[in-house]
Amino acid sequence: MDGWSLNISAGGLRAILEEQVELGQTFDISVGEAEERRPGQVVWIQDEPDGAIVGIQFLDVPANANNPASEEAPPASRSRISRPGPDEQD
């Protein structure tokens, strides 16, 4: 599924999605033209009539990492959010 990142930090991102997702759902995420994909998990959802605004926490960041403040992403940056394949799940 595609979405638009509103902001991104070392620990996660806030994005607009046109498809509904569930709290706790996990995805592989790439932002912009980057080919690198990072694991992430939905930690909050704000339902909207045409989709949702979601908070996604990156799962490859240590829990005690000293993350810098959030950096604003360029407006409407395209994000690719995909479910991990069967051999990619824990």
Summary of the structure (lengths in Angstrom):
residues: 90
radius of gyration: 12.4
end to end distance: 20.9
largest distance: 35.9
contacts: 231
relative contact order: 0.35
helix: 3%
strand: 57%
